[in-house]
Amino acid sequence: MVVLDASIITIALPFAQSDLDISDANRQWALTAYTLMFGGLLLLGGRMADYLGRRRMFLIGLAGFAASSAMAGFAWDGMSFFAGRALQGVFAAMLAPAALSLITVTFTEHRERARAFAVYGAVSGGGAAIGLIAGGALTEFFSWRWTLLINTPIAIVAAIGGLILVIRDVPSARTGHYDLPGAVTVTLGLVSLVYGFTRAAESGWGAPSTILLFAAAAALLVAFVMIELRSTSPLLPLRIPGDLNRGGAYLVAFIVPTAMFAMFLFLSYYFQNTMGHTPLQAGVLFLPFPAGIIVAAAAASSLLPRFGPRPLMMAGTLAGALGYLYLAQLDSDSTWLAHILPSELLIALGMGLVFVSMQSVALHRIDEKDAGVASALVNTSQQVGGSVGVALLSTIVAQVLSNDGRSAMALDRSTGQPVPVNPEGFMAASIHSYDVAFYCGAGFMFLAFLVITGMIRMGRHELGDEPQNAAVVAA
């Protein structure tokens, strides 16, 4: 539900914009309000799960997410819509780390944990693609409002399941005060970073607002590290990312989504603008991706105890890189069956292997008292990585299209905006710009392969070596 919500509104946004009379300049806040709050508050949400109880924060997050989804779904103007989206991001930041940390402390036997991570990885990896399908279907057959209202009954069912089935966990004992300076600096730093990449995609990397936001993010995140080094009760104990294996896993969690979210964006453009499909048809064409991730994640749960995470992560990133390279061969004569389907399946295979193995390494040997914040760091890495990828590759695509499509464009005298005068030439330039983005995606996957090769040292025999404290054993 959390991952899906980042993409489900994408297809519905033009209809919401028309109904609520939102200007073109402000429509991006439908996405930005959610991602800013979600990305900025994840670490704080993770630590709250540790200190206040993971089950409790899971249920609070579900209740808040249901209420804020209803608020956005029943919005009467642009401001109420944006406020609902922002509140969704706040409660998603509580919900996501609580859910993953509950898995971490519930499943302690390595084979069980591998299966649990496989389910979680399949859901999180396929959520964005399923969001596009659901968004297209709900918008086409019902209303854009149902892309948000659908969360409320789902959250109620999940809350009932949480009350009945989820174990009662014991909150971690605090040995000192809440790390408020750390919480403030990291939250403001991550918000500045995520918003900086959003501004970069809109205004350019050299714009004063972009530079100012990146400078503020750097200063705040450096201050956060200094605070954590000196704090007796740190928000993020630096021993968590400081371990070589875990540090490599967090880097992979950052790098891989930079390619994946951009792939969704540009393939969506290709399906609708180039191939002429409706939003629902475009969503259906993404179906092999979540299906492939589910199959690959199930396979990874069986292979992980046998081979360990490193070979699976290396194979997954190479499969993903091959998928992006094949996708980068798209042209105006390409077909979905011959060119896009094999690429989707290769990328999905890679993502399924990487997600399950990465989460296993990222949460390896994490004490129960730190499970929430360690889980939040996985989510934070993925969220910021996705924002980086969309902003960076959107800028590259725009620049390539500007250079290649100049001869196919002319200025409209009435609006002053460029319009295509040679549709075939403009289409060819658009497809080439997407191909460049897919080549960049292959590069990111190969970079992740290099990180795995250099940093992930964990063998299969270490998977069963987990801390077994009294609370976990009692659970």
PALUM-372103 format. One record per residue (C-alpha): x, y, z. Coordinates in Angstrom, 3 decimals. Layout:
BEGIN
X Y Z
...
This chain:
BEGIN
0.000 0.000 0.000
2.818 2.412 0.843
4.892 1.705 -2.279
1.837 1.542 -4.519
0.676 4.960 -3.335
3.778 6.644 -4.706
2.788 5.663 -8.258
-0.979 5.067 -8.299
-1.755 8.791 -8.484
0.481 9.286 -11.544
-2.111 8.252 -14.125
-4.999 9.850 -12.169
-3.267 13.224 -11.730
-4.571 14.924 -14.922
-8.168 14.162 -13.852
-7.581 15.380 -10.283
-5.959 18.527 -11.650
-9.020 19.297 -13.761
-11.569 18.571 -10.993
-9.752 20.571 -8.305
-8.630 23.406 -10.600
-4.918 22.864 -9.855
-2.486 24.891 -11.952
0.271 23.276 -14.040
2.859 24.925 -11.790
1.375 23.338 -8.643
0.385 19.865 -9.859
3.808 18.387 -9.003
2.946 18.835 -5.294
0.615 15.839 -5.587
3.771 13.706 -5.829
6.266 15.936 -4.020
4.146 16.398 -0.856
4.074 12.617 -0.369
7.711 11.876 -1.164
9.035 14.791 0.924
7.253 13.703 4.087
7.873 10.000 3.518
11.577 10.336 2.740
12.234 12.964 5.390
10.546 11.241 8.334
11.502 7.598 7.780
14.403 7.467 10.247
12.342 9.166 12.939
9.471 6.757 12.240
11.839 3.813 12.567
13.166 4.957 15.930
9.621 5.580 17.185
8.833 1.961 16.310
11.791 0.818 18.425
10.944 2.990 21.433
7.126 2.936 21.363
6.593 -0.579 19.990
6.577 -1.844 16.412
3.069 -3.286 16.585
1.728 -0.066 18.079
3.356 2.112 15.400
2.191 -0.311 12.707
-1.426 0.127 13.827
-1.093 3.915 14.294
0.458 4.169 10.844
-2.391 2.160 9.308
-5.059 4.274 10.998
-3.403 7.541 9.991
-2.804 6.338 6.435
-6.463 5.332 6.082
-7.693 8.692 7.392
-5.300 10.791 5.297
-6.122 8.739 2.173
-9.816 9.498 2.738
-8.980 13.174 3.227
-7.106 13.330 -0.083
-9.795 11.274 -1.843
-12.567 13.633 -0.690
-10.487 16.782 -1.316
-12.487 19.855 -2.319
-9.601 21.984 -3.615
-5.885 21.845 -4.330
-4.729 22.699 -0.805
-6.841 19.997 0.883
-5.581 17.501 -1.717
-1.916 18.386 -1.100
-2.438 18.327 2.681
-3.920 14.835 2.477
-0.999 13.638 0.356
1.505 15.117 2.834
-0.224 13.384 5.753
-0.139 10.122 3.802
3.652 10.546 3.612
3.878 11.200 7.375
1.988 8.029 8.302
3.765 5.993 5.586
7.031 6.933 7.329
5.662 5.320 10.510
4.153 2.325 8.745
6.957 1.172 6.430
9.774 0.698 9.008
7.354 -0.785 11.559
6.244 -3.420 9.028
9.768 -4.438 7.993
11.094 -4.465 11.570
8.159 -6.668 12.665
9.312 -9.195 10.059
12.880 -8.889 11.339
12.051 -9.637 14.982
9.343 -12.232 14.243
11.256 -14.491 11.844
14.623 -15.380 13.346
15.352 -18.784 11.734
17.237 -18.037 8.522
15.077 -20.143 6.171
11.867 -18.663 7.571
13.358 -15.188 7.364
14.376 -15.742 3.729
10.788 -16.683 2.875
9.428 -13.667 4.758
11.835 -11.318 2.972
10.837 -12.922 -0.331
7.201 -11.987 0.250
8.159 -8.497 1.405
10.550 -8.021 -1.525
7.937 -9.173 -4.046
5.356 -6.773 -2.640
7.691 -3.774 -2.413
9.339 -4.448 -5.766
6.072 -4.899 -7.645
4.128 -2.190 -5.827
5.050 0.648 -8.170
4.072 -1.305 -11.297
0.830 -2.522 -9.698
0.103 1.107 -8.801
0.185 2.057 -12.475
-2.249 -0.754 -13.340
-4.611 0.018 -10.457
-4.429 3.735 -11.131
-5.374 3.245 -14.772
-8.254 0.863 -13.996
-9.757 2.922 -11.157
-9.466 6.172 -13.103
-10.912 4.732 -16.312
-13.844 2.828 -14.787
-14.613 4.757 -11.578
-12.979 8.049 -10.575
-9.525 9.411 -9.817
-10.706 9.736 -6.191
-10.787 5.934 -5.841
-7.021 5.775 -6.401
-6.825 7.266 -2.890
-10.033 6.031 -1.278
-9.110 2.402 -2.029
-6.432 2.651 0.697
-8.993 3.048 3.480
-10.670 -0.403 3.279
-7.271 -2.046 2.646
-5.836 -0.355 5.756
-8.838 -1.437 7.856
-8.391 -5.082 6.799
-4.640 -4.868 7.508
-5.320 -3.333 10.935
-7.694 -6.166 11.839
-5.012 -8.648 10.775
-2.444 -6.742 12.824
-4.625 -6.843 15.937
-5.273 -10.578 15.626
-2.070 -11.996 14.164
0.889 -9.720 14.885
2.826 -10.545 18.029
2.877 -8.110 20.937
6.428 -6.829 20.869
8.223 -5.247 23.791
9.487 -1.697 23.091
13.245 -1.269 23.429
14.379 0.271 26.699
15.781 3.765 26.358
19.010 4.385 28.206
18.862 8.161 27.706
16.829 10.985 26.217
15.234 11.134 22.785
17.753 12.335 20.221
15.764 15.437 19.230
18.704 17.328 17.646
19.483 14.272 15.516
15.816 13.839 14.564
15.475 17.499 13.531
18.711 17.658 11.512
18.241 14.358 9.644
14.583 15.095 8.872
15.338 18.582 7.544
18.411 17.239 5.732
16.504 14.451 3.972
13.609 16.788 3.104
16.110 19.264 1.606
17.826 16.472 -0.331
14.619 14.984 -1.770
13.219 18.429 -2.610
16.561 19.415 -4.130
16.326 16.576 -6.636
12.714 17.532 -7.364
13.772 21.131 -8.058
16.688 19.924 -10.181
14.297 18.084 -12.493
12.096 21.178 -12.803
14.491 24.146 -12.748
17.843 22.599 -13.666
20.884 21.494 -11.692
22.486 24.922 -11.805
19.457 26.874 -10.577
20.096 28.872 -7.356
17.190 27.124 -5.569
18.625 23.698 -6.447
22.136 24.601 -5.282
20.800 26.138 -2.055
18.767 23.032 -1.228
21.711 20.683 -1.864
24.023 22.875 0.223
21.501 22.907 3.082
21.075 19.117 2.815
24.839 18.538 2.937
25.292 20.844 5.952
22.384 19.305 7.857
23.427 15.693 7.159
27.026 16.394 8.214
25.670 17.990 11.392
23.528 14.874 11.925
26.582 12.592 11.716
28.465 14.762 14.215
25.483 14.699 16.594
25.191 10.914 16.330
28.888 10.465 17.098
28.467 12.371 20.357
24.978 11.311 21.430
24.529 8.808 24.256
21.200 7.737 22.735
21.586 8.252 18.971
18.671 8.207 16.545
20.816 6.188 14.107
23.709 4.356 15.760
26.488 4.633 13.183
27.482 1.021 13.836
24.430 0.040 11.754
25.634 1.429 8.390
29.269 1.243 9.526
29.468 -2.539 9.092
30.991 -3.328 5.664
28.279 -5.789 4.605
25.385 -3.677 5.813
26.927 -0.526 4.356
27.152 -2.251 0.975
23.534 -3.386 1.230
22.353 0.166 1.970
24.338 1.446 -1.025
22.702 -1.171 -3.243
19.294 -0.180 -1.816
20.093 3.385 -2.915
21.497 2.612 -6.384
19.021 0.042 -7.730
15.838 2.202 -7.442
17.546 5.041 -9.349
17.162 2.874 -12.427
13.855 1.182 -11.606
11.631 4.219 -10.986
12.952 5.989 -14.075
12.208 2.837 -16.104
8.563 2.993 -15.007
8.329 6.677 -15.903
9.822 6.491 -19.398
8.168 3.212 -20.361
4.851 4.776 -19.343
5.554 7.653 -21.758
6.546 5.189 -24.466
3.407 3.075 -24.043
1.044 6.061 -24.138
2.753 8.672 -26.316
4.536 6.416 -28.811
2.393 3.278 -28.922
-0.883 5.144 -28.355
-2.225 2.966 -25.534
-4.792 4.121 -22.966
-3.723 4.484 -19.297
-5.281 1.112 -18.433
-3.644 -0.631 -21.400
-0.300 0.908 -20.431
-0.732 -0.407 -16.901
-1.524 -3.911 -18.150
1.652 -3.918 -20.255
3.589 -3.560 -16.986
2.026 -6.741 -15.537
4.950 -9.072 -16.372
7.183 -6.946 -14.147
5.438 -7.536 -10.780
4.699 -11.121 -11.809
8.382 -11.665 -12.599
9.457 -10.145 -9.285
7.114 -12.455 -7.366
8.548 -15.515 -9.121
12.159 -14.338 -8.694
11.638 -13.470 -5.029
10.165 -16.919 -4.363
13.195 -18.494 -6.048
15.519 -16.267 -4.017
13.969 -17.459 -0.742
15.004 -21.028 -1.632
18.406 -20.131 -3.067
19.475 -17.703 -0.324
20.139 -20.303 2.434
21.943 -22.525 -0.106
24.226 -20.013 -1.835
24.213 -16.926 0.389
23.340 -13.341 -0.627
26.445 -12.317 -2.588
26.053 -14.607 -5.650
22.328 -13.839 -5.877
22.888 -10.072 -5.701
25.647 -10.251 -8.325
23.480 -12.354 -10.648
20.519 -10.044 -10.073
22.367 -6.832 -10.926
23.878 -8.397 -14.067
20.441 -9.635 -15.192
19.038 -6.161 -14.572
21.870 -4.530 -16.524
21.239 -6.861 -19.489
17.532 -6.036 -19.330
18.206 -2.299 -19.477
20.705 -2.728 -22.318
18.150 -4.663 -24.358
15.465 -2.093 -23.518
17.782 0.644 -24.799
17.457 -0.817 -28.309
13.876 0.483 -28.633
12.909 2.298 -31.807
9.667 3.266 -33.545
9.297 -0.257 -35.026
9.789 -2.121 -31.747
7.046 -4.372 -30.429
6.067 -5.151 -26.870
6.370 -8.921 -27.342
9.810 -8.954 -28.981
11.533 -6.032 -27.274
9.818 -4.886 -24.070
8.591 -8.174 -22.565
12.058 -9.833 -22.500
13.514 -6.678 -20.935
10.791 -6.532 -18.274
11.356 -10.172 -17.371
15.142 -9.787 -17.148
14.868 -6.667 -14.981
12.195 -8.292 -12.790
14.384 -11.388 -12.328
17.260 -9.177 -11.258
15.163 -7.046 -8.905
13.635 -10.071 -7.192
17.053 -11.591 -6.475
18.513 -8.261 -5.337
15.661 -7.104 -3.082
15.398 -10.299 -1.056
19.162 -10.708 -0.639
19.771 -6.996 0.054
17.207 -6.892 2.857
18.701 -10.017 4.404
22.166 -8.406 4.487
20.939 -4.949 5.550
19.206 -6.405 8.627
21.804 -9.063 9.460
22.972 -9.124 13.087
20.780 -6.148 13.978
19.796 -6.136 17.653
16.068 -6.081 18.272
16.366 -2.634 19.881
17.635 -1.232 16.556
15.355 -3.159 14.177
13.048 -0.211 13.504
15.710 2.329 12.615
17.684 -0.228 10.563
14.516 -1.037 8.603
13.878 2.678 8.141
17.370 3.103 6.712
16.555 0.499 4.016
13.392 2.400 3.109
15.182 5.760 3.230
17.904 4.514 0.879
15.311 3.264 -1.609
13.178 6.418 -1.382
16.069 8.841 -1.853
17.549 6.633 -4.588
14.263 6.708 -6.499
14.091 10.509 -6.203
17.665 10.824 -7.446
17.003 8.547 -10.419
13.822 10.298 -11.560
15.383 13.765 -11.254
18.734 12.877 -12.807
17.401 10.822 -15.705
14.539 13.269 -16.367
17.145 16.003 -16.787
19.218 13.815 -19.134
16.148 12.879 -21.197
15.089 16.522 -21.491
18.573 17.558 -22.609
18.858 14.756 -25.201
15.380 15.534 -26.536
16.232 19.225 -26.765
19.381 18.493 -28.782
17.969 15.765 -31.053
14.491 17.187 -31.523
15.458 20.790 -32.275
14.945 20.364 -36.014
11.506 18.832 -35.449
10.260 21.683 -33.225
9.115 25.266 -33.776
7.851 28.016 -31.483
4.115 28.596 -31.377
3.670 32.340 -31.847
0.555 32.520 -29.689
1.947 30.646 -26.666
5.706 30.959 -27.133
6.025 27.232 -26.414
7.834 24.720 -28.682
5.527 22.431 -30.666
6.440 19.519 -32.974
6.330 20.359 -36.695
7.821 17.045 -37.804
5.964 14.381 -35.766
8.065 11.462 -37.034
11.308 13.265 -36.275
10.051 14.297 -32.845
8.957 10.714 -32.074
12.367 9.379 -33.080
14.065 11.969 -30.865
11.781 11.057 -27.936
12.524 7.341 -28.259
16.256 8.054 -28.473
16.049 10.098 -25.257
14.377 7.143 -23.500
17.095 4.826 -24.839
19.759 7.065 -23.302
17.928 6.824 -19.953
17.842 3.015 -20.225
21.592 2.947 -20.948
22.056 4.999 -17.787
19.899 2.452 -15.953
22.234 -0.320 -17.119
25.138 1.752 -15.819
23.523 2.064 -12.379
22.969 -1.694 -12.229
26.617 -2.335 -13.101
27.649 0.170 -10.416
25.577 -1.830 -7.921
27.376 -4.987 -9.135
30.740 -3.345 -8.346
29.537 -2.340 -4.860
28.422 -5.927 -4.186
31.723 -7.319 -5.447
33.739 -4.992 -3.217
31.640 -4.805 -0.040
29.351 -7.820 0.408
31.408 -10.541 2.071
28.698 -12.423 3.938
28.578 -16.167 3.261
25.651 -18.534 3.471
26.915 -19.985 6.763
26.471 -16.557 8.409
22.741 -16.309 7.628
21.817 -18.398 10.650
24.073 -16.379 12.947
21.438 -14.003 14.370
21.190 -12.489 17.860
18.665 -14.401 19.973
17.760 -12.193 22.887
15.091 -13.030 25.425
12.355 -10.970 23.812
12.764 -12.643 20.440
12.889 -16.138 21.940
9.762 -15.404 24.003
7.979 -14.162 20.866
